[in-house]
Amino acid sequence: MNETPIIPSKSVPHNLRPTSGQLALAEAIAREDTRNDAGITHVPASVYTDPDHWQREKAALFDRMPQVIAPSALLPEAGVVVPHDDTGRPLLITRDAVGDVHVFLNVCRHRGTRLVEGEDVQCAKRLVCPYHAWTYKLDGKLLALPRPETFPGLDKSENSLIELPSCEAGGLIWFAPVEEADFTFAKMLGEDFAAFGMDDLFLYRRKTHQVNGNWKLIMDAFLESYHVTRLHAKTIGPFFKDGITAGDMIGPHARSAVGRLEELEGIDLTDMAAMRRVITFAYQLLPATIIIPSPDYVNVMVLMPDAHDHTVVEDFMLIPEEPKTDKARDHWDRSWKLLDGGVFASEDFRAAELGQQGLSTGAISQLTLGNLETGILRFHETVQQALNVNP
C-alpha cells in the first residue's frame, strides 16, 4: 500500500520465502481463482449496538483469549519496560536482562502501588516502587526492600510481580488474562510473520486512535475488498484490482490476500519481496488485531474496545531499519501519513464511526453482505463460536 518506490538503504530481504499457506493464496490470486458463490448473507445489527452483547464478547474473548499487545519492536533490546493500560488492565511489558519478554500487572506486591507511570518506552535495569522502594528485576523477581528486618519471615521468592501468560513469536508479543491460555496458533502465525521478516523490523511510528465505533466495524473493513477501490478511491484504491482476493483461516484467525494492479506474469511468487510488490496480505487475528504488510513496511493495529461503541486502536509502523538519511525519513513519513492518517484514520476508522451512528438508529435490523464480503460473515461466526464455548 505504498505509492512511492522503495528507496531506503535496506529494503525487504530477498532471502525470505513465503509459507505454503501464503503461497497458496498468492497462486489463487495469480490465477484469479477467487470466485465466490455464497450468495447474500446477513449479520444482525444488534451485535454492534447491544451493550449486553459487548459484555459477553468481553468475557469470552478479551478476558480469556491470547491476544496481541504489541510488536516485538516496541521493546528492541534488553532492559526496556513499557507501561500499558489500554486493555483495561494496568500492564507492564518488560524485556529482561537475557532478552526475554514478560507481561506483568503493573502493581507492587507490597501495597499495590503502580510501579511505572506513563505510557512511553523506558530503559531500566530494575523496577523501583515510588512509594516504599521495593525493587524488582525485569523478570519480576523481588530483588530488595528497605528495612527487611521489619518484615520478619518474608519470602522474597513468593513476592514476585504477578505475571500473565505471554508468548513472543514472529515479531509479535501476545498475552492472555488466564493461566490456561493456549498459544499454539500464535506460534503457528509466527511462521507467517517471520516470512515477512517481522522479527527484525524497526518501530518507526506508534499512534493511538480513539474510534467511536464498535470494534467489529473496524475489523469488518479489513475482512473484505469490496470497499477498497471505493472508500479509498483517493488514496490506495487505484493501486488494487477490484475484487481479486482470496482468504483462509489459521485456527480462529483469518488470512487474506488482495491483488494489486501490477502484472503477476513472470513474478517469482516464492520470493517474498517480489510477491509483496504484486499482492498485499492482511491478517485479522482474533480477538482484535490487524496486520497489514505493505510492499516495504508492516502496520500492526491492536484494537482494544472499552465499550460497545468505543474502541482504542494503537497503530504501529514497522520498517526494515532505522532511517539514516533525510531522504529515507521523508519516504517513511509520507508512507505513515498515507496509511495512519489517511487510509486508516480518515477512511476506515471514520467509516466505522459512521456505521455506528447509522446502526444505532435502529433503521436496519441486519447488515446485508455480498460475495465479496464473506470474510465478515466468517469472522462473526468465529466470534459466535467463542461466545458459545465461553457463554
C-alpha positions in Angstrom: 0.0 0.0 0.0 2.8 2.4 -0.9 2.7 4.8 -3.8 6.4 5.5 -3.8 9.4 3.3 -4.7 11.5 1.5 -2.1 14.4 3.8 -1.5 15.9 3.2 2.0 19.3 1.6 2.2 17.8 -1.7 3.5 14.7 -3.0 1.8 12.8 -6.2 2.1 15.4 -9.0 2.1 15.3 -11.3 -0.9 16.1 -14.4 1.0 12.7 -14.6 2.7 10.3 -17.2 1.4 6.5 -17.4 1.9 4.9 -20.1 3.9 3.0 -22.8 2.0 -0.3 -21.1 3.1 0.8 -17.7 1.9 2.0 -19.1 -1.4 -1.4 -20.9 -2.0 -3.3 -17.6 -1.6 -0.8 -15.8 -3.9 -1.2 -18.5 -6.6 -5.0 -18.3 -6.3 -4.7 -14.5 -6.9 -2.4 -15.1 -9.9 -5.0 -17.5 -11.4 -7.8 -15.0 -10.4 -9.3 -18.1 -8.9 -11.3 -16.0 -6.4 -14.9 -16.7 -7.5 -17.3 -16.9 -4.5 -20.9 -18.0 -5.0 -22.0 -17.8 -1.3 -24.9 -15.5 -2.2 -26.4 -12.8 0.0 -25.9 -13.3 3.8 -26.6 -11.2 6.8 -25.2 -10.2 10.2 -27.6 -8.9 13.0 -27.2 -5.1 13.6 -27.5 -5.9 17.4 -24.0 -7.4 17.6 -22.7 -3.8 17.1 -25.2 -1.9 19.2 -26.2 -4.1 22.1 -24.2 -3.3 25.3 -25.1 -6.7 26.8 -23.7 -8.4 23.7 -20.4 -6.5 24.1 -20.2 -7.6 27.7 -20.5 -11.2 26.5 -17.7 -10.6 24.0 -15.5 -9.0 26.7 -16.0 -12.0 29.0 -15.5 -14.7 26.3 -12.8 -13.1 24.2 -10.9 -10.2 25.8 -10.9 -11.6 29.3 -9.9 -15.1 28.2 -8.2 -15.4 24.8 -4.5 -14.9 23.9 -4.2 -11.5 22.2 -1.5 -9.3 20.7 -0.4 -6.5 22.8 2.4 -5.0 20.7 5.1 -5.8 18.1 8.4 -7.0 19.4 10.0 -3.9 18.0 8.4 -1.9 20.8 11.0 -3.4 23.1 14.0 -3.6 20.8 16.6 -4.6 23.4 17.2 -5.9 26.9 16.5 -3.5 29.8 13.3 -1.9 28.4 9.9 -1.5 30.0 6.6 -0.2 28.7 3.5 0.6 30.9 0.3 -0.3 29.1 -3.2 0.5 30.3 -5.4 0.3 27.2 -6.6 -3.3 27.6 -8.4 -2.2 30.7 -5.7 -3.7 33.0 -2.6 -2.0 34.4 0.0 -3.9 32.5 3.8 -3.7 32.3 5.7 -5.2 29.4 9.4 -5.8 30.0 12.4 -7.3 28.2 14.7 -8.7 30.9 18.5 -8.9 31.0 18.6 -12.0 28.9 16.2 -10.7 26.3 13.0 -12.5 27.4 9.7 -10.7 27.3 7.3 -10.6 30.2 3.9 -9.2 30.8 3.1 -8.2 34.4 0.4 -6.5 36.3 1.9 -3.0 37.0 1.3 -3.4 40.7 3.8 -3.6 43.6 3.3 -6.6 45.8 3.7 -4.6 48.9 0.8 -2.1 49.0 -0.5 -2.3 45.4 1.1 0.9 44.2 1.6 1.4 40.4 5.2 0.7 39.7 5.8 2.6 36.4 3.9 5.7 35.3 3.2 6.9 31.8 2.9 5.0 28.5 6.3 5.5 26.8 9.1 3.1 26.4 11.6 3.4 29.2 15.1 2.0 29.8 15.6 0.4 33.2 17.8 -2.2 34.9 15.2 -2.7 37.7 11.8 -1.6 38.8 11.6 0.5 41.9 8.3 1.2 43.6 7.9 5.0 44.0 6.2 4.6 47.4 8.5 2.4 49.6 11.2 1.5 47.1 10.5 -2.2 46.9 12.8 -3.2 44.0 12.2 -5.8 41.3 14.3 -7.3 38.5 12.8 -7.1 35.0 12.0 -10.8 35.2 9.6 -9.9 38.0 11.6 -11.2 40.9 11.7 -9.2 44.1 15.3 -8.1 44.5 15.3 -6.0 47.6 13.3 -3.9 50.0 14.2 -1.2 52.6 14.4 -2.3 56.3 13.9 -6.0 55.5 14.1 -6.8 59.3 10.6 -5.2 59.6 9.1 -7.9 57.5 10.2 -11.0 59.6 9.8 -14.2 57.6 9.0 -12.6 54.3 10.0 -14.9 51.4 11.1 -12.8 48.5 10.6 -15.7 46.1 6.8 -15.6 46.9 6.5 -11.9 46.3 7.5 -11.6 42.6 5.4 -9.4 40.4 2.2 -11.1 39.1 2.9 -12.3 35.6 0.4 -13.1 33.0 1.0 -15.8 30.4 2.7 -14.4 27.3 4.4 -15.5 24.1 6.7 -13.8 21.6 6.5 -15.2 18.1 7.1 -13.8 14.6 7.8 -10.3 15.9 4.6 -10.1 17.9 4.1 -10.1 21.7 0.9 -12.0 22.8 -0.5 -12.1 26.3 -3.5 -13.8 27.9 -5.6 -12.9 31.0 -5.9 -16.5 32.2 -3.4 -19.2 33.2 -4.8 -21.9 30.9 -4.1 -19.9 27.7 -3.1 -21.9 24.6 -0.6 -20.1 22.4 -0.5 -22.8 19.7 -2.0 -20.6 17.0 0.2 -17.7 18.0 3.2 -19.8 17.3 1.8 -21.0 14.0 1.1 -17.5 12.9 4.7 -16.6 14.0 5.9 -18.6 11.0 3.9 -16.4 8.6 5.1 -13.2 10.2 8.7 -14.4 10.2 8.3 -14.8 6.5 7.7 -11.1 6.3 10.9 -10.5 8.4 8.9 -9.0 11.3 11.4 -10.4 13.8 14.0 -7.9 12.7 12.0 -4.7 11.9 12.4 -1.3 13.4 9.5 0.6 15.0 9.2 3.9 13.1 5.9 5.3 14.4 3.3 4.5 17.1 0.0 6.3 17.5 -3.2 5.7 19.5 -6.6 6.5 18.0 -9.9 6.9 19.7 -12.7 5.5 17.5 -16.3 6.0 18.3 -17.4 2.7 16.9 -17.8 -1.0 17.7 -14.6 -2.9 17.4 -16.1 -5.3 14.9 -16.9 -2.5 12.5 -13.2 -1.8 12.3 -12.3 -5.5 11.9 -15.0 -5.7 9.1 -13.2 -3.2 6.9 -10.2 -5.5 6.8 -12.2 -8.6 6.1 -13.5 -7.6 2.6 -12.1 -6.0 -0.5 -15.4 -4.6 -1.8 -14.7 -1.2 -0.3 -11.1 -0.8 -1.4 -11.5 0.9 -4.7 -14.4 2.9 -3.4 -13.8 4.1 0.1 -10.1 4.5 -0.7 -10.6 6.0 -4.2 -8.4 9.0 -3.5 -5.6 7.1 -1.6 -4.7 3.5 -2.2 -7.7 2.3 -4.2 -6.1 3.0 -7.6 -3.3 0.6 -6.8 -5.6 -2.5 -6.4 -7.7 -4.7 -8.6 -11.3 -4.7 -7.8 -12.5 -7.9 -6.0 -9.4 -10.1 -6.8 -9.0 -11.6 -3.3 -8.5 -14.9 -1.6 -8.5 -16.0 2.1 -8.3 -18.8 4.5 -8.1 -19.5 8.3 -5.3 -20.4 10.7 -7.4 -21.7 13.6 -9.7 -18.8 14.6 -7.5 -16.3 12.8 -8.2 -15.0 9.2 -5.6 -14.5 6.5 -6.4 -12.8 3.2 -4.7 -11.5 0.1 -5.6 -8.9 -2.5 -4.2 -8.4 -6.0 -2.5 -5.2 -6.8 -2.6 -3.6 -10.3 0.9 -4.8 -11.1 1.0 -7.7 -13.5 1.9 -11.1 -12.0 3.2 -12.7 -15.1 6.9 -13.5 -14.7 6.8 -12.8 -10.9 8.6 -15.4 -8.7 5.9 -15.8 -6.1 8.4 -17.9 -4.0 10.4 -14.7 -3.4 8.6 -12.8 -0.6 9.9 -9.4 -1.6 8.7 -9.9 -5.2 5.3 -11.2 -4.0 4.7 -8.2 -1.8 5.0 -5.9 -4.8 2.1 -7.5 -6.5 0.0 -8.9 -3.7 -1.0 -7.4 -0.3 -1.8 -9.7 2.6 -3.9 -8.8 5.6 -4.3 -10.8 8.8 -7.3 -10.5 11.1 -6.3 -12.0 14.5 -9.0 -13.0 17.0 -10.0 -11.2 19.0 -8.9 -7.9 17.6 -5.6 -7.3 15.8 -4.9 -6.4 12.2 -1.6 -6.9 10.4 -1.0 -5.3 7.0 2.3 -6.0 5.3 2.7 -3.4 2.5 5.5 -3.8 -0.1 8.2 -2.4 2.2 6.8 -2.0 5.7 4.2 -3.5 8.1 1.4 -2.0 10.0 0.2 -3.7 13.2 -3.1 -2.4 14.6 -4.2 -3.5 18.1 -7.8 -2.9 18.8 -8.8 -2.5 22.5 -12.5 -1.9 22.9 -13.8 -0.5 26.2 -17.5 -0.2 25.3 -19.9 -1.4 22.7 -19.4 1.9 20.8 -15.8 2.9 21.5 -12.5 1.3 20.6 -8.9 2.3 21.3 -6.7 1.5 18.3 -2.9 1.5 18.6 -1.2 1.6 15.2 2.5 0.6 14.9 4.5 1.1 11.7 7.5 -1.3 11.3 10.2 -0.6 8.7 13.4 -2.5 7.7 15.8 -0.4 9.6 16.2 3.0 11.4 16.4 5.8 8.7 19.8 7.2 8.3 19.1 10.0 5.7 16.6 12.8 5.3 15.5 11.1 2.0 14.7 7.9 3.9 12.9 9.7 6.7 10.8 11.7 4.1 9.9 8.4 2.4 8.7 6.8 5.6 6.9 10.0 6.8 4.9 10.0 3.6 4.1 6.3 4.0 3.0 6.8 7.6 0.8 9.8 6.7 -0.8 7.9 3.8 -1.9 4.9 5.9 -2.2 6.0 9.5 -3.6 9.5 8.9 -5.3 8.9 5.6 -6.4 5.4 4.9 -6.9 4.2 8.5 -8.0 7.3 10.4 -9.8 9.3 7.8 -11.3 6.4 5.9 -11.5 3.1 7.7 -12.0 4.4 11.2 -14.3 7.1 10.0 -16.4 4.6 8.1 -16.7 2.6 11.4 -17.9 5.7 13.2 -20.5 6.5 10.5 -21.6 2.8 10.6 -22.1 3.0 14.4 -24.1 6.2 14.0 -26.4 4.6 11.4 -26.8 1.3 13.1 -27.6 2.9 16.5 -30.7 4.5 15.0 -32.3 1.1 14.6 -33.1 1.9 11.0 -31.9 -1.6 9.8 -32.1 -4.9 11.7 -29.3 -6.6 9.8 -26.3 -5.9 7.6 -26.5 -7.3 4.0 -23.4 -9.0 2.7 -22.4 -9.9 -0.8 -20.0 -12.4 -2.3 -17.0 -10.1 -1.7 -17.9 -9.7 2.0 -18.0 -13.4 3.1 -14.9 -12.8 5.3 -17.1 -10.7 7.5 -19.6 -13.5 7.9 -16.9 -16.0 8.7 -15.4 -13.7 11.3 -18.8 -13.2 13.0 -19.3 -16.9 13.0 -15.9 -17.4 14.7 -16.8 -14.8 17.4 -20.1 -16.5 18.0 -18.4 -19.9 18.4 -16.2 -18.4 21.1 -19.3 -17.0 22.8 -20.9 -20.4 22.7 -17.8 -22.1 24.2 -17.5 -19.4 26.9 -21.1 -18.1 27.4 
